[in-house]
Amino acid sequence: MKNHTIQKLIYELVSKLFVFPIYKLVFKGHLFGRDNIPQKDSFIMVSNHGSLLDPPLLGHALGRNISFMAKAELFKIPFLGFIIKACGAYPVKRGIVDKNTIKTACKKLSNDNSIGIFIDGTRQKNGRVNKPKQGAALLAFKNQKLLLPVAIVNSHRLIRFKFFIPMFSKIVIKVGKPVQPPQSSSREDLNSVTMQLQDKINNLIG
């Protein structure tokens, strides 16, 4: 309980002192669909992925302590590594989601911590969901948790240069209505829910 309280405090401090200025002042961040965010129980947030900054930006905008599966290499990046670790992220080896990763995710969900998963598993150049993985649906079934589809728009093109002058894109985050977990762990049920999430997220992106 003590560790959970300390983690929550660190998360709040990092979110307000470091992430807020980046999200609101630099990228003019705006959130739509706040009413769709569950406020009592933990959930699995599922999103598209376009930038290394997606985890802290999404966590701050949604206003919930969300722990992300993040590539192990990200923890070695100065400042970014500090932020994602402080925000409760846990490392995943590139291309591998092993039993320990799943166990960690299930433990966080059982302790009333929400988790975030980028459904493609890696960043996409066009910022959309292209080749979704079934991991989020499987975790939802195992833990009987709602899946929350979220679209982060423009994160794949955060900074552009015009005549060598940096131009910052406006970040828009859209939250869809929660999706029920699969009825079973069969390939058909997992695929059905995964495709539903892909459609919802891409429709939110527009």
Secondary structure by P-SEA (a helix, b strand, c coil): caaaaaaaaaaaaaaaccccccccccccccccccccccccbbbbbbbbbcccaaaaaaaaaaccbbbbbccccccccaaaaaaaaaabbbbbccccccaaaaaaaaaaaaacbbbbbccccccccccccccccaaaaaaaaacbbbbbbbbbccccccccccccbbbbbbbbbbbcccccccccccaaaaaaaaaaaaaaaaaaac
